Amino acid sequence: MISVTKLLCGESYFGDTLRYAADTKGAKHGTTHGMGPVVVWNSTRTCNLKCIHCYAHADAKKFEGELTTEEAKKFIDDLAEFKVPVLLFSGGEPLIRPDFFELAEYAASKGIRPTISTNGTLIDKETAKRIKKIGVGYVGISLDGLREDNDNFRKHPGAFDAALRGIRNCLEIGQRVGLRFTINRHNIHALNDILDLIEEEGIPRVCFYHLVYSGRGSEMVKEDITREEARAAMDLIMDRTIDFHRRGLQKEILTVDNHCDAVYMYLRAKEKYPELADRAYELMMTNGGNRTGIAIGDVDWYGNVHPDQFTQNHTFGNVKERKFGEIWTDMSNPILAGLKDRKPLLKGRCAKCKWLNVCNGNFRARAEAVTGDFWESDPACYLTDEEIGIA
């Protein structure tokens, strides 16, 4: 996750304390900054929508074997012991779990910041109030375009209007909320519309996700944007972020799942915004690039531990059988050990790139999905050979 706002404008938000601080412990020990990773918990696979790019293959039915309330509390206890700073409740649709509020409140009581990744359609006024009351730090609501585009993605007419009501209900009571937008060839035309929407609605945050070929999204490799489109998207995101800042509008703008974004921002800032380039360079060198298996991990509905939510084809253990911290620091699994010290294992353009310390090899799930090799180059890197120093 890269904060465009932080790199270009110097504004700081909660997550920046985790993204842009020197690591005092070291990834090889399974922790960063003396803490465990941010953990995404796919708390259920059940969902009221059926998004075409869902990495979890979620569906509107009950799945047997998901963690019980007591198992989930034990899991949360283990996360607290391992000093996990944030637990992101995801799904499926996490608000469908009958014990969601009990578990989120329990996490908060253990000193873990609970956040939610949701489609937003179930957040009526009372639900929004309950979310705020139990201490949820942030609600991320997925919108992949305006009405028709979003509803086509969700396979559910009316999903956009329901999600927008959920956003407004959160804003009305002062619950921090933002958008999640996954960029692909079918909605790239809506980027500017989404940026207009966050201004019109007073939404303080938006995360632009690059497409990861995982779950139902694995069928969308040919639906990804071109390198030229990726560069144009970043140009627009940068320009709008700086415009928000100069007009005094506090908007946290982030990109997710493509760490060559940071390099591109720096190279473009040198040309168009030279006064901003030095700060961008300093921060991106501190961040360290992709930290799958280091500063972010995933636990699925059955309790299986994965490198991140998009890489559920690699499993390191199960929290019903061992504590999360024990699994996360067990280097007997070659994928987990490799992720914590991946540079010697990378191949192709990634291995030769002069920005490897910034990007850290980008996203392994995409490389594996396209080439079959976990350590090959990420095909979504849109930097030129000249820009990465191998021309």
Solvent accessible surface area in square Angstrom, and as a share of the most:
residue,aa,sasa,rsa
1,M,65,0.29
2,I,4,0.02
3,S,0,0.00
4,V,0,0.00
5,T,2,0.01
6,K,34,0.14
7,L,1,0.00
8,L,1,0.00
9,C,12,0.07
10,G,31,0.30
11,E,35,0.16
12,S,74,0.48
13,Y,43,0.16
14,F,95,0.39
15,G,11,0.11
16,D,6,0.03
17,T,93,0.54
18,L,31,0.15
19,R,22,0.08
20,Y,25,0.10
21,A,39,0.30
22,A,80,0.62
23,D,63,0.33
24,T,113,0.66
25,K,106,0.45
26,G,24,0.23
27,A,22,0.17
28,K,130,0.55
29,H,126,0.56
30,G,0,0.00
31,T,16,0.10
32,T,9,0.05
33,H,36,0.16
34,G,28,0.27
35,M,55,0.24
36,G,4,0.03
37,P,1,0.01
38,V,36,0.21
39,V,0,0.00
40,V,1,0.00
41,W,0,0.00
42,N,0,0.00
43,S,0,0.00
44,T,4,0.02
45,R,58,0.21
46,T,21,0.12
47,C,12,0.07
48,N,49,0.25
49,L,8,0.04
50,K,95,0.40
51,C,15,0.09
52,I,51,0.26
53,H,28,0.13
54,C,24,0.14
55,Y,39,0.15
56,A,4,0.03
57,H,79,0.35
58,A,2,0.02
59,D,40,0.21
60,A,75,0.58
61,K,116,0.49
62,K,161,0.68
63,F,26,0.11
64,E,130,0.58
65,G,46,0.44
66,E,35,0.16
67,L,4,0.02
68,T,74,0.43
69,T,38,0.22
70,E,123,0.55
71,E,62,0.28
72,A,0,0.00
73,K,43,0.18
74,K,105,0.45
75,F,1,0.01
76,I,0,0.00
77,D,49,0.25
78,D,7,0.04
79,L,0,0.00
80,A,29,0.23
81,E,115,0.52
82,F,35,0.14
83,K,131,0.55
84,V,3,0.02
85,P,23,0.14
86,V,12,0.07
87,L,0,0.00
88,L,35,0.17
89,F,1,0.01
90,S,9,0.06
91,G,4,0.04
92,G,17,0.16
93,E,1,0.00
94,P,0,0.00
95,L,24,0.12
96,I,57,0.29
97,R,22,0.08
98,P,139,0.88
99,D,19,0.10
100,F,3,0.01
101,F,31,0.13
102,E,85,0.38
103,L,0,0.00
104,A,0,0.00
105,E,92,0.41
106,Y,53,0.20
107,A,0,0.00
108,A,37,0.29
109,S,84,0.54
110,K,88,0.37
111,G,67,0.64
112,I,4,0.02
113,R,62,0.23
114,P,3,0.02
115,T,9,0.05
116,I,1,0.00
117,S,10,0.06
118,T,6,0.03
119,N,12,0.06
120,G,0,0.00
121,T,29,0.17
122,L,69,0.34
123,I,5,0.02
124,D,80,0.41
125,K,107,0.45
126,E,111,0.50
127,T,23,0.13
128,A,0,0.00
129,K,101,0.43
130,R,129,0.47
131,I,0,0.00
132,K,92,0.39
133,K,178,0.76
134,I,21,0.11
135,G,41,0.40
136,V,8,0.05
137,G,18,0.17
138,Y,21,0.08
139,V,0,0.00
140,G,1,0.01
141,I,0,0.00
142,S,15,0.10
143,L,0,0.00
144,D,3,0.01
145,G,0,0.00
146,L,63,0.31
147,R,132,0.48
148,E,131,0.59
149,D,34,0.18
150,N,1,0.01
151,D,26,0.13
152,N,87,0.45
153,F,7,0.03
154,R,9,0.03
155,K,129,0.55
156,H,79,0.35
157,P,121,0.76
158,G,35,0.33
159,A,1,0.01
160,F,4,0.02
161,D,49,0.25
162,A,17,0.13
163,A,2,0.01
164,L,10,0.05
165,R,138,0.50
166,G,0,0.00
167,I,0,0.00
168,R,113,0.41
169,N,18,0.09
170,C,0,0.00
171,L,52,0.26
172,E,120,0.54
173,I,43,0.22
174,G,55,0.53
175,Q,7,0.03
176,R,76,0.28
177,V,0,0.00
178,G,0,0.00
179,L,0,0.00
180,R,46,0.17
181,F,0,0.00
182,T,22,0.13
183,I,2,0.01
184,N,0,0.00
185,R,127,0.46
186,H,83,0.37
187,N,0,0.00
188,I,36,0.18
189,H,120,0.53
190,A,1,0.01
191,L,3,0.01
192,N,63,0.33
193,D,57,0.29
194,I,0,0.00
195,L,0,0.00
196,D,51,0.27
197,L,15,0.07
198,I,0,0.00
199,E,60,0.27
200,E,135,0.60
201,E,42,0.19
202,G,42,0.41
203,I,0,0.00
204,P,30,0.19
205,R,26,0.10
206,V,0,0.00
207,C,3,0.02
208,F,0,0.00
209,Y,21,0.08
210,H,13,0.06
211,L,5,0.02
212,V,7,0.04
213,Y,14,0.05
214,S,15,0.10
215,G,18,0.17
216,R,34,0.12
217,G,0,0.00
218,S,53,0.35
219,E,139,0.62
220,M,10,0.05
221,V,59,0.34
222,K,184,0.78
223,E,43,0.19
224,D,28,0.15
225,I,24,0.12
226,T,74,0.43
227,R,112,0.41
228,E,124,0.56
229,E,61,0.27
230,A,6,0.04
231,R,58,0.21
232,A,60,0.46
233,A,5,0.04
234,M,2,0.01
235,D,40,0.20
236,L,54,0.27
237,I,0,0.00
238,M,0,0.00
239,D,44,0.23
240,R,34,0.12
241,T,2,0.01
242,I,6,0.03
243,D,55,0.28
244,F,2,0.01
245,H,77,0.34
246,R,156,0.57
247,R,120,0.44
248,G,60,0.57
249,L,56,0.28
250,Q,137,0.61
251,K,16,0.07
252,E,2,0.01
253,I,0,0.00
254,L,0,0.00
255,T,1,0.00
256,V,11,0.06
257,D,13,0.07
258,N,2,0.01
259,H,11,0.05
260,C,2,0.01
261,D,0,0.00
262,A,6,0.05
263,V,1,0.00
264,Y,17,0.06
265,M,0,0.00
266,Y,27,0.10
267,L,34,0.17
268,R,33,0.12
269,A,0,0.00
270,K,100,0.43
271,E,149,0.67
272,K,106,0.45
273,Y,19,0.07
274,P,84,0.53
275,E,117,0.52
276,L,24,0.12
277,A,5,0.04
278,D,117,0.61
279,R,92,0.34
280,A,0,0.00
281,Y,87,0.33
282,E,123,0.55
283,L,28,0.14
284,M,3,0.01
285,M,81,0.36
286,T,57,0.33
287,N,12,0.06
288,G,25,0.24
289,G,2,0.02
290,N,5,0.02
291,R,46,0.17
292,T,8,0.05
293,G,0,0.00
294,I,10,0.05
295,A,17,0.13
296,I,51,0.26
297,G,0,0.00
298,D,0,0.00
299,V,0,0.00
300,D,8,0.04
301,W,14,0.05
302,Y,74,0.28
303,G,0,0.00
304,N,38,0.20
305,V,0,0.00
306,H,4,0.02
307,P,0,0.00
308,D,3,0.02
309,Q,15,0.07
310,F,25,0.10
311,T,2,0.01
312,Q,42,0.19
313,N,103,0.53
314,H,38,0.17
315,T,63,0.37
316,F,22,0.09
317,G,20,0.19
318,N,21,0.11
319,V,12,0.07
320,K,99,0.42
321,E,140,0.63
322,R,92,0.33
323,K,71,0.30
324,F,0,0.00
325,G,10,0.10
326,E,88,0.39
327,I,1,0.00
328,W,0,0.00
329,T,57,0.33
330,D,45,0.23
331,M,70,0.31
332,S,93,0.60
333,N,42,0.22
334,P,106,0.66
335,I,26,0.13
336,L,1,0.00
337,A,32,0.25
338,G,5,0.05
339,L,1,0.00
340,K,11,0.05
341,D,64,0.33
342,R,3,0.01
343,K,79,0.34
344,P,105,0.66
345,L,76,0.38
346,L,10,0.05
347,K,90,0.38
348,G,34,0.33
349,R,49,0.18
350,C,14,0.09
351,A,47,0.37
352,K,139,0.59
353,C,20,0.12
354,K,131,0.55
355,W,30,0.10
356,L,25,0.12
357,N,95,0.49
358,V,4,0.02
359,C,13,0.08
360,N,11,0.06
361,G,1,0.01
362,N,1,0.01
363,F,8,0.03
364,R,5,0.02
365,A,9,0.07
366,R,0,0.00
367,A,0,0.00
368,E,37,0.17
369,A,52,0.40
370,V,71,0.41
371,T,71,0.42
372,G,62,0.60
373,D,40,0.21
374,F,11,0.05
375,W,33,0.12
376,E,50,0.22
377,S,19,0.13
378,D,4,0.02
379,P,51,0.32
380,A,19,0.15
381,C,17,0.10
382,Y,3,0.01
383,L,3,0.01
384,T,60,0.35
385,D,64,0.33
386,E,136,0.61
387,E,38,0.17
388,I,2,0.01
389,G,49,0.47
390,I,53,0.27
391,A,108,0.84
